[in-house]
């Protein structure tokens, strides 16, 4: 007996709330990170947060209004993005 493991998770749905960024994956799993992990999404309006497109055959998501990209791999293994310092 063998068990199939999907080592190539792909995004099927995206949601962004005031607290979480959540990717629902094609294999049925969900992965979430705190909204604070993306300062661009934290600063975005609800309309900007909802304007996204799944890219890279499901490997990531792009928010064109704020030029933000997040990947499934980054959601699993990443760390919060640092806000740039003002000079």
Secondary structure, DSSP 8 states (H G I E B T S, - for coil): ------SS--EEEEEE-SSEEEEEETTS-EEEEEGGG-HHHHHS-HHHHH--EEEGGGTEEEETTTTEEEEHHHHHH----------
